[in-house]
Amino acid sequence: MTRFRLTIEYDGRPFVGWQRQANGTGVQQVLEDAVRAFTGEQVTVFGAGRTDAGVHSLGQVAHVDIEKPMRADQVMGALNHHVKPWPVSALRVEEVDEDFHARFSCRQRAYRYRIVNRRAPLTFDRGLAWRVGRPLDTEAMRAAARHLVGRHDFTTFRHVACQARSPVKTLDLLEVERIDDEVHVLAMARSFLHHQVRSMVGCLALVGIGKWRPEDMKAALDARDRRALGLNAPPDGLYFLWAKY
């Protein structure tokens, strides 16, 4: 039995999310079906982050145990062949020790959210970014983001169906950057609550268009109440960037 670490890229638009589900196809299922196709084995693929429906990845990390003797490059080639036609790609495959776990060994995760800040509708980026037509004040968004960095009770920014045992998380970084007509929000933490990044981005956008003041972000955080949330951003612009171990 060999444990392989996988670094996976995917377009989240056709999926119900990372996790295998009964109501549609998940990325996990596509990978497990691919492994079964070239090994004949029924396996479970474990991911570092359970992305939602429509959320993308540039560097999701996963692991899988395979009994059939294979090299990492053979696994990578076979995976990329058998995931077709789904928009999933194995960027790297490495042999790792059996104590490595993609989810539980992870020390930090990073997400980036892409906002296209223009009046014109999206064409090529439809489903790959969130268009906000009104001008965004990125300085105000940065001021609001600073209220969220650190260890807090993030109940306001937590989906009601979140299964985490505690709403308390430590947000290591929340950075807002403008690049031409795009605004990127970078978030880093050891772990995130369900919808936490999308909820934070939605409220940052409210600050950016002037509907909220930066201080309103702190008030929403302190409320510890989902009803205090101003806006939950759509999944389109969210990307799982990387996981550190």
N, C-alpha and C positions, 0 to 999 in steps of 0.2 A: 504494500500500500504506500503510495506517494502522495504527499500533500503539495498542491500547486497553488501559488499566489497568482491571481489574475488581475491585470489592470484593464478596465473595460471602458470603452467609449460608446455612448448610445444617444440616439435621438428619441426623446421620450414621447413624441406625439402619438404613435400608434399603441402605446402601452397603458395598462391600468395602473402602472407603477412598477417599482422594482420587484415587489413580492408576488409570488405565485398566488393567484386568486381564482375563484370560481366564476366570476362575472366577466372575465376577459383574459388577455394574455399579458403576463408580467415578464420583465427582463430575466428574472431568475428562472422562470419556466423555459424560456428560449435556450438559455445556457444549459440547463439540465437535460433538455431534449437533445441538444447537440452532443453532449457527452455520451448520452445513451446510444446515439447513432453510431459513434465510432468506437465505443467500448462494450456496448451491450449491458452496461451497469446502470442500476437505478441509484442516482447520487443526489445529494443536496448541496447546492451552491450557497454559501453564506456571504453576504455583502456587508461592507462597512457602513452603509447608510441605506435606509429604506425610502427611496425617493417616491414621491407621489405621482399620480397620473399626470402626464404632460411635462414632467421635470426631466431634464437632460443630464448627461454626464460627460465630462472630459477626462475623468480619471477615477472612476469608481473602482474600489479594490474589493476583491472577493477571494474566497478559497474553495477548493474542492479536493476530495480524496479519490484517487483512482487506483484500482487494483492492477489493471493491465500495465505491464512494463512499458513505459514511454518516456522519451526525453521531453523537456520543456518546449523545445522548438516544434516537436511533432504535435504536442497538445495544442499549441498556438495555431499551427496550420490547420489542424482538424477542426478546431473550434470555428475559425473564421470561414471554413468551407461549409460547415453544417448549420451555422446560424442564418444563412441565407434563406429567404430574402429580407429578413428583419434588419433594421438599421442598427446593428450591434457590431462592434469590432473589438477583438482582443488585441490591445496594444503591446502588452508584455505578458509573458508567462514565465514564472520562476519556481524552481523547487525550494520548499521551505521546510523547517523543522515541524514536527507534529504538534508542538505546543503553540504554533502561530495560529491566531484566530482573527479573521478579517474584522469582525465586529468588536470582540472583547479585548483584543490586544491594541486597539487603536488609541492613540494618545491625543490626536487632534484631527479635526475635519474642517474643510474649507468649502464654502459655497460662494459663487458669484451670481449676482442678479443683474441682468441687462435691461435697461430702460432706453428706448429710443425716444428722444425728446424732440418731436417735430409734429407739425400739423398734418403733413401728408401721410396717408395710410401706408402700411407695410406691404411689401410685395415679396421679395426673397426671404425676409426675416419673419414672415407671418408664422406664428406658433413658436418662434425661436427668440422672441423678445416681447416686451410689453411697451406699446406705444402710449406715451403721455403727450397730448397735444399742447397743453399749456406750458409756458416756460417754467423751468424748475430752478429755484435758487439753491445751488449746491452748498453755498456757505451756511445757509440756514439748516440744510439737511445734515451737514457735518456737526453743527452745534447740537442738534437734536440727537444724533447718533451717540454723542458722548455720554448722554444720560443712561444709555443702555449697557455700556461697557462695564464689566465687572461681574460680581456675584450677586444675583437678584432672584426674586420670585417672579417668574415670567408668566404667571397665570393669564394675564391679559393677552399675551401673544401665543397662547396655547390653544390648539383645537380642542373642542369639547370631547372628541373621541380619542384624545391622546392617551396612550397606555403607559407613559413614563410614571414611575413610582412617586416622583417629586417634581414640582414645577420650578425648583431652584436649580439654576444653571449658572456657570461662569462663562460669560462671553469675553473671549480674549481680545477680539478686534472687530470693529464695525466701521468700515472706511468707505467714504463716498468720493468718487472720482469722476470728473467729466472728461470725455474724449470726443471732441467735435460735437456731434449731435447725440451722443450716447452718454448716459450716466450709469456708472457701474457701482454696485454696492458689494463689498467684499466682507464676508462674515467668517470668523474663525472661532472654534470652541472645541472642547473635547467631545461634546455631544449636544444635540439640539432637540427641542420639543417638536412635536408634530405641528407643522405649519409655522414654526417660530420665525424662520427667515422671511417667508412670504408676508407674515403679519407685520414684522418690523419694517419691511420695505414699503408696504402699503401706507403705513403711518408716516414714514419718511417722505413719501410722495405728497401726502397732505400738507406737510410742512413746506415742501418745495414749491407748491402752488399757492401758498399763503393762506390755506384754509385753517391750518394749525400753526401755533407758534412753537419754537423749539421747546419751551417750558411745558407745553401740553403733552409732549412725549413722556416727560417725567411724571406728570399727573396720571397718565394712562398706566404707566408702569406701577406706580404706587397704589393704584386702585385695586390691583390684583383681581380683576374682574373682566371676563371676556366681553361683557357688554360695553366696556370702556374702549374697546378697539375701534379705531376709526375706519380702517379699510384693510382687507386681506388681498394682497397682490395676486394676480393670476399665476398659474404655474409656468406659463410660456417662457419667461425670462430667467428661470432658475436653473443653475448648472452646479452639479457636484464637481468640484475641482480636483481635490486630492485628499488622501488620508495619510497621516504620519504615524509611524510606529516606533 
